[in-house]
């Protein structure tokens, strides 16, 4: 009978930093793909969803600030914002303190789409968590802030 690690495929040496990096890369990519399959009935790309979520968290953010936050080039961010705006999910408004700037915010349809997305993905993930042992869930609780820190570097 295969162990859970053997089912994952070749496992790197988790004692070394390169081995850990390899194992995390593969596991996080696989988990991301699984979560994407839980997406609702929209046609947004993962980048559009990430940007919409960031705009919701930082309402009134400028496109330049958003590009920096999401580690994107400003012209790419402008295209993503335009696509969200065309779908009625985000809106640009004049910056209150600088007429040369605009700010971006999420519209009500955008909020509803994000809420639906999160509900579906979190329900799927919550179900998977119930299949883990209490010790495995405790390890994930301890790792969650570290993974967040890695995502912000």
QUIUR-V391369 format. One record per residue. N is the residue number from 0. SS is DSSP state (H for helix, E for strand, L for the rest). OMEGA is omega in degrees with one decimal (NA if undefined). BURIAL is + if it has 9 or more other ideal C-beta (glycine too) atoms within 8 Angstrom, else -. Layout:
N,SS,OMEGA,BURIAL
N,SS,OMEGA,BURIAL
//
This chain:
0,L,-178.0,-
1,L,172.7,-
2,L,178.6,-
3,H,179.2,-
4,H,178.7,-
5,H,178.2,-
6,H,-178.9,-
7,L,-175.8,-
8,L,-179.3,-
9,L,-179.1,-
10,L,177.5,-
11,L,174.2,+
12,L,-175.4,-
13,L,179.3,-
14,L,179.5,-
15,L,177.8,-
16,H,176.9,-
17,H,178.1,-
18,H,177.0,+
19,H,179.2,+
20,H,179.7,-
21,H,-179.3,+
22,H,178.5,+
23,H,-179.7,-
24,H,-178.2,-
25,H,-177.3,+
26,H,-179.7,+
27,H,177.0,-
28,H,179.6,-
29,H,179.2,-
30,H,178.2,-
31,H,177.7,-
32,H,179.7,-
33,H,179.4,+
34,H,178.3,+
35,H,178.8,-
36,L,179.1,-
37,L,-176.3,+
38,L,177.7,+
39,L,-174.7,-
40,L,178.5,-
41,L,-179.5,-
42,L,179.6,-
43,L,175.3,+
44,L,174.9,-
45,H,178.4,-
46,H,178.7,-
47,H,178.0,+
48,H,179.8,+
49,H,-179.8,+
50,H,179.1,+
51,H,177.9,+
52,H,178.4,+
53,H,178.0,+
54,H,178.7,+
55,H,-178.7,+
56,H,-176.1,-
57,L,-177.0,+
58,L,-179.0,-
59,L,179.5,-
60,E,176.7,+
61,L,177.3,+
62,H,178.4,+
63,H,177.3,+
64,H,179.8,+
65,H,177.4,+
66,H,178.8,+
67,H,179.6,-
68,H,-176.6,+
69,L,178.5,+
70,L,179.2,-
71,L,173.3,+
72,L,-179.1,-
73,H,178.7,+
74,H,177.4,-
75,H,179.3,+
76,H,178.7,+
77,H,178.7,+
78,H,179.9,-
79,H,179.7,+
80,H,179.3,+
81,H,178.4,-
82,H,178.3,+
83,H,179.3,+
84,H,178.0,+
85,H,179.7,-
86,L,178.9,-
87,L,-176.7,-
88,L,178.7,+
89,E,179.5,+
90,E,174.2,-
91,E,177.0,+
92,E,178.7,-
93,E,177.9,-
94,L,-177.1,+
95,L,-176.4,-
96,L,-176.1,-
97,L,-175.7,-
98,L,179.6,-
99,L,-174.9,-
100,L,168.8,+
101,E,172.4,+
102,E,-177.9,+
103,E,175.5,+
104,E,179.9,+
105,E,175.4,+
106,L,178.5,+
107,H,175.3,-
108,H,176.8,+
109,H,177.3,+
110,H,-179.9,+
111,H,178.2,-
112,H,179.5,+
113,H,179.6,+
114,H,179.1,-
115,H,177.5,+
116,H,-176.8,+
117,H,-180.0,-
118,H,-178.4,-
119,H,-178.4,+
120,H,-179.8,+
121,H,177.1,-
122,H,178.6,+
123,H,-177.9,+
124,H,177.6,+
125,H,177.9,-
126,H,178.6,-
127,H,179.6,-
128,H,179.2,+
129,H,-179.8,-
130,L,178.4,-
131,L,176.0,+
132,L,175.7,-
133,H,179.4,-
134,H,178.6,-
135,H,177.9,-
136,H,178.0,+
137,H,177.7,-
138,H,178.1,-
139,H,176.9,+
140,H,179.7,-
141,H,-177.0,-
142,H,-175.1,-
143,H,178.3,-
144,H,179.5,-
145,H,177.2,-
146,H,177.0,-
147,H,178.8,-
148,H,177.6,-
149,H,-177.6,-
150,H,-177.6,-
151,H,-176.4,-
152,L,NA,-
//
